[in-house]
Amino acid sequence: MIVVFGSINIDLVARVPAIPCPGETVLSPRYETLFGGKGANQAVAAARTSLPHQVALAACVGDDAFGRSARDNLVCNGVVADFISGSAEPTGCAFITVDERGENAITVASGANAALTEAPVLDFPVNASTIAVLQMEVPFPASFNVARHVRASGGRVIWNFAPAPPAFSPRDLSDLINETDVFVVNEHEAITAARLLGCETGNYEEAGAYLSRSGCLCIVTAGARGAIAFHPDGRNEAVNAQPIRALDTTGAGDTFVGILASGLDEALPLRTALQRACHGASLACLAHGAQPGMPTRDQLIDA
Ligand code: RIB
């Protein structure tokens, strides 16, 4: 079973010719209201590509229309939503601008996500076949307690260090990695994490290799270049991404993490799980928004 512990947001998305600079205002003809949040996105990506009832999300929403529709959307996508709690704070909201090349800039108003605690997961039947999936949009102490709990029960932890917090302590990052089996970062997050731990590099491959020496498998996603897995023993394996013309890269990393989790949950060989995750992330970029383009199990397996 996969337990995703993380954020739920409603994404308010405006498409613009170019992302505004500080102090600049740009006009967009309209905006869309879409389902998002790294936790919810990863849970949906995992659920669409897993066998039924294999994915649960522990998260927190407000007592508002956004929270109710986000929960309904998760259920429609096959995510077990029994561990979603409520808060007096509003449901998290992400303000997203997407430019003509499909690149984005995102501001997240955390709201109820900041009230999430580890309590729901401590009640969850965790065992050696549990995979916890964590990110950085909910309180770190709660995520860390979930990781410890799952590992103490013999389960595995996939930790996506996204968004990389600007002020994270080296001590917290070492603790995080010590409770992580698979550490997933993009190129920038890899460099940020390696620098925090004392490796002054601007090269994501060097950063990934350095991070894996802490004892976890470090997977660096590199957009159109695919992904590289750095093993603690110094080996690495790279997989390519299919060339695509991206409409919107929002949620591509989340799709990668969710599909990777479903592949590892199915005990696929790592290379196969990585290939599926890269393929799924590419497909997700062919539609607007984080979740609409995420593939189903059949779309991935038939490819
Ligand atoms: O990774 C994409 C997600 O980041 C969006 O859905 C948005 O909600 C933010 O959390």
Boltz pocket constraint, residues with backbone or C-beta under 6 A from the ligand:
constraints:
  - pocket:
      binder: B
      contacts: [[A, 7], [A, 9], [A, 10], [A, 11], [A, 35], [A, 36], [A, 37], [A, 38], [A, 41], [A, 93], [A, 94], [A, 106], [A, 108], [A, 137], [A, 250], [A, 251], [A, 252], [A, 253], [A, 254], [A, 290]]
      max_distance: 6.0
